[in-house]
Amino acid sequence: MNFQFILSCFYFFLPAYFTNMTPSLAASAGVLKCLAKPVDFGKKFRGEPFLGSHKTWLGIVLGPAVGILITLFQVWLFSKYSFVREISFFDYQKINILFFGFLITLGAVSGDLFFAFIKRRLKLKPGARFLPFDQINYVIGAAVFLTPFFEISIKVWTTLLILTFLLHVIATQLGFILGLSRNKW
């Protein structure tokens, strides 16, 4: 595995990365407060919150919207720069980019929601450690949604699981050190 392959994995997964980080950044900035309502409407399942108050419509709407914009930006980059064509796993001008963007962002959100549901069943509170799933839940979701429609190797998904875990830990630690996050994880 070389640096170009890791860069290719990172570039391929940019829409999901942006989908995943947009909700918390938007909430911190106070953007679209009208969407900061729980997706589960405060409902409970077996006495525990279904998902929890921190899983909001802001993430469901704004995360994928930003992720799809990133896919459109990737098409533009692909058309302008040979370097981007060299690191791309597929021709962004030949695939149905809106379908790809929809699947990768919906998969990222669905993975996050699924593991939030699992955390609540395990009686873990929001912010409680759930290693490694808190760090990679959206990779798993995107893999489930994309794999039936796009040929993406297990090597890519394995690399993304490791890369995303490491990036998440590093970014969260930096956020904690800089006072931008209350959680070390």
Secondary structure, 3 states (H helix, E strand, C coil): CCHHHHHHHHHHCHHHHHHHHHHHHHHHHCCCHHHCCECCCCCEECCEECCCCCCEHHHHHHHHHHHHHHHHHHHHHHHHCHHHHHHCCCCCCCCCHHHHHHHHHHHHHHHHHHHHHHHHHCCCCCCCCCCCHHHHHHHHHHHHHHCCCCCCCHHHHHHHHHHHHHHHHHHHHHHHHCCCCCCCC
